[in-house]
Amino acid sequence: MKRAALSLAFVTLPRCLFHAGTIQTLREVEELTAADFRDAIQLSKATCLLPFGILEKHGPHLPLGTDLLNVRHVSLQAAQREYALVFPQYYFGQIFEAKHEPGTVAYSMELELKLLQETTDEMARNGCKKIVIVNGHGGNEHLLPFFAQAQLDRPHDYVVYVLDGERSRPGGPPKKSTGIDYHAGENETSNTLVSRPDLVHLDRATGESGSDQKRLALPEDIYNRHLVVQPAFRITTPVTAPLPRANSASGT
């Protein structure tokens, strides 16, 4: 019996090592088989990324899924540096302020929180004990910290981290815009020129104005959604031909 066990070990060990090498090239959960997923969980040390974006208008020149495309691209780039599993883009977030624009998909607050909780619970049940929610949408910047804090309501066998995508990182080419660079502006356009250049229509970029409507004059420490300022949800600064930024982070 001992001899048979030793023989089996010598037969299976090289195969397992080869299999692990194959797994290291696969990070996207939807591309893994069930058996590969189980092995990848071990290889990632139970670390899983959930790219979180939204479906909404991004000026006249960027796709509705700009945030989704950019945040998944960034997540995959990070997972190449340190192995982690990357889940498909998640778009069930906060976007009430853009419901008047075509293509916006907005869910109720109750459903947003319940669905995200059940998603992280299911990720953990499958072995993801360190869940990093990578945020790529500005409208989630209050929702996600609240969700992370709400995990203290009851015990969990996993931890949720929220990584907020910054709009500007050090380095890269100098910016061309001089005004506010926010929604669908130079930064997001540059990011998308890196992640999906085939979906960027620069010839349409100046087709709408993103001028500040100046409908409210509130102190900086008073919160109000920016849509009051930009009712058309357009670019804030006309984009001409921004350069792709090699250090692009997830946009908003």
Sequence and secondary structure as in RCSB ss.txt:
>XXXX:A:sequence
MKRAALSLAFVTLPRCLFHAGTIQTLREVEELTAADFRDAIQLSKATCLLPFGILEKHGPHLPLGTDLLNVRHVS
LQAAQREYALVFPQYYFGQIFEAKHEPGTVAYSMELELKLLQETTDEMARNGCKKIVIVNGHGGNEHLLPFFAQA
QLDRPHDYVVYVLDGERSRPGGPPKKSTGIDYHAGENETSNTLVSRPDLVHLDRATGESGSDQKRLALPEDIYNR
HLVVQPAFRITTPVTAPLPRANSASGT
>XXXX:A:secstr
 HHHHHHHHHHHHHHHHHHHHHHTT  BGGGS HHHHHHHHHHTTTEEEEEE     BTTTB TTHHHHHHHHHH
HHHHHHS  EE   B  S  GGGTTSTT     HHHHHHHHHHHHHHHHHTT  EEEEEE  GGGTTHHHHHHHH
GGGS  SSEEEEEE  S  SSSS     S   TTSHHHHHHHHHH GGG  GGGTTSS           TTS   
GGGT TT   SS  S     TT     
